């Protein structure tokens, strides 16, 4: 089994946190989004992972440090890491085709801006499965249309009239992704584009027209990381899930002096907290120091120093120094406010 991860976007809606860090490497519940996603997919499909193929953007932004981190994520699964580049933003289908040498055999395609909780099994009778989540406002999403056999017969973007309440979450399984590659190649050669972009949906619809059987795979939880507020909310949800699953959330090297923890909270390696009330829903990164402060529902990344702050729904980057009176802040890397 392969996992194909298109992640070439710059994550502009999550700025300033993505000005220096690619969005998929922003940590949620102490782990970068893409790492959490790949590990969760590997756990769901419960099959050996042969290869993780990443489609990155400009090497000036997605540089050697990013490649090294992503390679380690694959290696930790016993898999080969392949790195491809999408230098022009030409759509989801084009991004997949940038990984053309890896497009053979069974594979999962997962766009790296979402996190999941799921416990289904891959259906061996399906040619493909589209991962979905039941939503309350289907008109705001792309949804699947099913026939009487619960097979997917159409993909409908933001339907005005009710089609179904199963939203497409951006993760797909293909028994042979080479079939998707063949259809996307035709899409690009025939210049079937939408606003100048080539979309995965056109390749999928062509597969359906050729009689390929698509089924749904419904996840229990679908968590977005689109902007600061949603990412902070997802961080709290993930911490609750990890706590329920018995995952250790406080690193043994962390120093807690006169601190009150309201779980769930993540505290990273080498973090130092003195006179702090923390939680619920707070993630603190490696080597970060927090003194005389109160935080809830917030993300604080690595090597940051906070003192005498009261924060809620805050997102703070790496190497930040902050001492102030604002309660809900969004500070990018290397910010200094004393």
GIZIMO-V379994 format. One record per helix or strand. SS is the DSSP state (2 for helix, 1 for strand). FROM is the first residue (numbers start at 1). LEN is the number of residues. If there is no record, write none. Layout:
ss=SS from=FROM len=LEN
ss=SS from=FROM len=LEN
This chain:
ss=1 from=2 len=5
ss=2 from=12 len=3
ss=2 from=23 len=3
ss=1 from=27 len=2
ss=1 from=31 len=2
ss=2 from=33 len=13
ss=1 from=51 len=6
ss=2 from=64 len=12
ss=1 from=80 len=6
ss=2 from=92 len=6
ss=2 from=100 len=3
ss=1 from=107 len=4
ss=1 from=114 len=4
ss=1 from=128 len=7
ss=2 from=138 len=3
ss=1 from=142 len=5
ss=1 from=151 len=7
ss=1 from=166 len=9
ss=2 from=177 len=13
ss=1 from=194 len=1
ss=1 from=197 len=1
ss=2 from=200 len=10
ss=1 from=214 len=5
ss=1 from=221 len=4
ss=2 from=228 len=17
ss=1 from=250 len=1
ss=1 from=255 len=3
ss=1 from=260 len=3
ss=1 from=265 len=3
ss=1 from=272 len=8
ss=1 from=282 len=3
ss=1 from=289 len=8
ss=1 from=298 len=3
ss=1 from=305 len=3
ss=1 from=310 len=3
ss=1 from=315 len=2
ss=1 from=321 len=2
ss=1 from=330 len=2
ss=1 from=336 len=2
